[in-house]
Amino acid sequence: MDFLPDGGEDSRRESGVKMTKRPRRNHTAAFKAKVALAAVKGDRTLTELAQQFDVHPNQITTWKGQLREGAAGVFGQEKNEAKEAIVDLKALHAKIGELTLENDFLEGALTKAGLLSAKR
């Protein structure tokens, strides 16, 4: 039996009222951005936003911080990383072509020498 700090018993258990736990929710990135932008705008308090969007104020603060941390990436760094990835992809395709030619040449040479069976 649970006891409250003032010495009284928890009345919810006695009255038969059961507290149910809310299931864990996964919010989309678009929803998080919408809430975080509303918080950054500052037109409403955290409490008002929490009631409007049905999320905890601490969650809004977390999303707001993530938005501020990632905002600089919108204007620079990530674009350069994407270009580097494309260059690497081209280099890899070139290497695949080179190795394919080399394998074909060696396969032909070994077949002519009789060291490679044609059943492959």
Secondary structure as GFF3:
##gff-version 3
##sequence-region A 1 120
A	DSSP	alpha_helix	11	15	.	.	.	ID=ss1
A	DSSP	alpha_helix	29	41	.	.	.	ID=ss2
A	DSSP	alpha_helix	46	53	.	.	.	ID=ss3
A	DSSP	alpha_helix	57	70	.	.	.	ID=ss4
A	DSSP	three_ten_helix	71	75	.	.	.	ID=ss5
A	DSSP	alpha_helix	77	113	.	.	.	ID=ss6
###
